[in-house]
């Protein structure tokens, strides 16, 4: 087994949910650099979020679910021997000083970091 890091900073779930976007080109480059072909990819660990959420919470949940489903469909079409996709939430972002993915959930600005 050869692990290949497909995490790309700034490439949120909405970007990954569209075939042909920058994210998928970077993944292809990383696989090639590791000497791995698309046919050798059998497992993926997805740790996803959508940055700077602006929708109400329930609508955001639905949109993230759609994005995750699209990412898995794209991955399966790109990696024909993919047999498992592990999905996990992002790490805690409550101390973030940006709007990227605020916690606890608030529409708009992220909670300021605790002193």
Secondary structure, DSSP 4 states (H G I P E B T S, - for coil): --------TT--HHHHTSTTSHHHHHHHHHHHHTT--GGG--EEEEEE--SS--S-HHHHHHHHHHHHHHHHHHHHHH-TT--EEEEEEPPP-TT-SSSTT-SS--SSSPPPPP-
